Amino acid sequence: MFEFRRGTNTNSTLWIKKKDATNYSVIASQSFRAGSGSSQDECESGVGWLPTGRYDIVLHVHNYDGSKIKGRVWQLSDKRCNGGTGTLRTELFIHTEETASMGQDCIAGIADAPFCWEGDNDYYSAGCIKLAAKPSPSDIYKANNDWDSWDGKHGSFLASSRLAVS
């Protein structure tokens, strides 16, 4: 499972934890610096940070090829902000800035290429959780490696893997 603790839009913490299936004790964990949103209003679609609460992880793939997000992703279930009474937030992910083939597409002369990790400003997101894609091995690589070795689920699934946001 993942746990995300909001601090600031560019400096929060994401943990990936492997838990014992019988007593739910933590067997192994790793934490990463993470970002979320560019506003701290969780009801602002596309800019607010991820709303508090629990999420199902509904998809995990290495080669996602969306228009804004590509590469290694964990897609989260939709969520209403303000404890379930506010705006329905959709298209929520844990991801980074990389190409669908998990590489970097850094374009000369562009200060913030969408599929290239240039630095701290890349922690800002469109309301998702973002991990660093550099240096090597990157945080997205390490989180994905832990996921693959601890859980191994790829493709679409519901309810057995979760994210908690506080």
Secondary structure, 3 states (H helix, E strand, C coil): CEEEECCCCCCEEEEEEEECCCCCCEEEEEEEEEEECCECCCCCCCCECCCCEEEEEEEEEEEEECCCCEEEEEEECCEECHHHCCCEECCEEEECCCCCCCCCCCCCCCCCCCCCCCCHHHHCCCCCEEECCCCCCCHHHHHHHHHHHHCCCCEECCCCCEEEEC
